[in-house]
């Protein structure tokens, strides 16, 4: 009988036990109430909904383009700021106010410095504000109030923007109007 394999047997058993325990530990906990149908169907429903959204976006539906860009921005199916920019730009350039304000945010570079573009940020923020978007009007009003991001200091313009947004029930603008001197 060869003794060498017996010498390594405890090491082999320890290694196998470690792999077994490691495999069990990495398994997700099983819930007492099983919902296999919902869990299995959720990815299919999401992919079907995404495919439908993509189809509508490709046909030129502005809301679908905006929504698809937003999904890429938040990471569903995966975060891809270039795709978010692409879809938002398609919608914004045809007048979608929320896509324009979303692009303005993207161009602040807060999520990725590679997208920092003050000129593009102001272009789309102004476009969205002119389109009546109260959020864009409020943000632009703050920029005028503070004279930031290449926007001149102009309290009168800030008041006009806050007033327009407040008339659309944008509460932050109503508060800003009350706090203005």
N, C-alpha and C positions, 0 to 999 in steps of 0.2 A: 504494500500500500504506500502510495506517495504522500508524504506529510506536508509538502509545500501548499497544496490547495487547502488543507485544513487550517493552516496558519492564517490564511486570508479570509476564511469563512466569516468570522465575526465582523470584519470590515465590510464584506459584501452584504451581510444581513443588515448592518447599520445603514449602509448606503441605500438599500432597497426600502427600509423602513422610513428613512428620510424622504425619499422620493414619494412614497405612498402618502405620508403625512402632509408633505408639501402640496401634493395634488388635491388632497381633501380640503386643505385650508384655503386653496385658491378657488374652490367651487363656491358659487353664490349660495347663500342660505335659502333653504326651501321654505316657503310660506306654508302655514297650516291650511290656508284656503287657497286652493289652486285656481289659477286663471289662465290656463295655457292658451285658450282660444284668443283672449284679448292680447296677450303678450305676443303670440305668433302673428296675429293679424295686424297689429299696430304698424310694424315696418312696411307691410304690403300696402296698408291704407295710406301711409305717409308717402310712399314712393308713387302710388297712383295719383294722389293729390298733387304731388310735385310735378309729375308728368303732365297732368292736366293744366297746371299753372304755367309750366314751361311752354306748352302748346299754345295757350292763349297769349302769352307774352310774345312768342314768335310770330303770332298773327297780328301783333301791334296793339294789343290791349294794354293801355297805360297803367291801369291799376295792377294788372298781373305783372308787368315789368317792374313796378315799384315793389310789389310784394316779393318777387323773386330776388331782387337786389337786397331786400331786407333779410331774407333767409340766408343769403350768402354772407351778409354782414354779421349776423348773430351766430353763424356756424352751423346751419342746418341746410344741406347735409354736411357741409364742412365750411369753415370760415375761409373765404376767398375775397379779399377786398377788391381785387381787380375785376372779378365777376360782379360784385356789388356795384362798383363804379360803372361798369358797362351797362347794366340793366337800369340803374337809376338815371344815367345820362340819356339813355334812349327815351325814357318817360319824361324827364325834366326838359329836355330840348323840344318836346312837343307840348309843354305847358303843365305838366303834373307838379303842383305846388309842393306836395310832401316829398316827392323825389328830389326836387330842387333843394329843399332845406336839408334833406339827408346828405346830398352831395356836398352842400356847404359845410356840414359837420365833418364829413370825410376829409375835405380839403383843409381843415384846421390842422390835420396831422396828429391829432391826439391819439388815435389808435395805431397809427404807423407814420413815422416822420417822412417816409418816402412820398406820402400823399400831400404833404404840406404845400399849399399853394394859396397864399392870401388873395391873389387876383381872382382865381377861380372860386374861392370861398365867397368873396364879396359879390361876384357875378351871380352865383346861384342863390345867395341869400337875398339880394335885391330882387331877383326874378320872382322868388317865392313870395316875398313881401308884397311886391306889386300885384301878384296874383291873388292877394287877399289872405294869405296864410297868417293867422294870428301869432303862431309861434315864431315865424320868421320876422314878423313886424316887431315882436317883443325883443328878440335878440338884436335886431338892427337898431331898435330904439335904445337899447343899452349901450351899443357901440357909439351911437351919436351922443348919448349922455356922458360917456366917459372919454370920447375922442380916441378910441382904440382901433387897432387893426387897419390902419390907413383910412379910417373914417374921421372926418373933421368933427371937432367938438361943436355941437349944435343942439342946444336944449329945446329949441322950437321944433326942430325936426323930430327929436325924441318924443316930445309931447304929442305930435301928430300921429306918430306910429303907435305909441301907447294907447292913444284915444281910439284909433281904428281897431286895435286888438281887443281893447276893453269892450267896445261896442259888440264884439263877437263873443263876449263872455269869457275872455281869457283873463282869469282872475289875477295872475301875476302882473299884468299890465294895469289893471285897475288899482292894484296896490301901489305900483310904481307911480301912477298919476297922483295918488294921494300923498305920496312921500316927496314929490317934486316941490321945490320952492316956488 
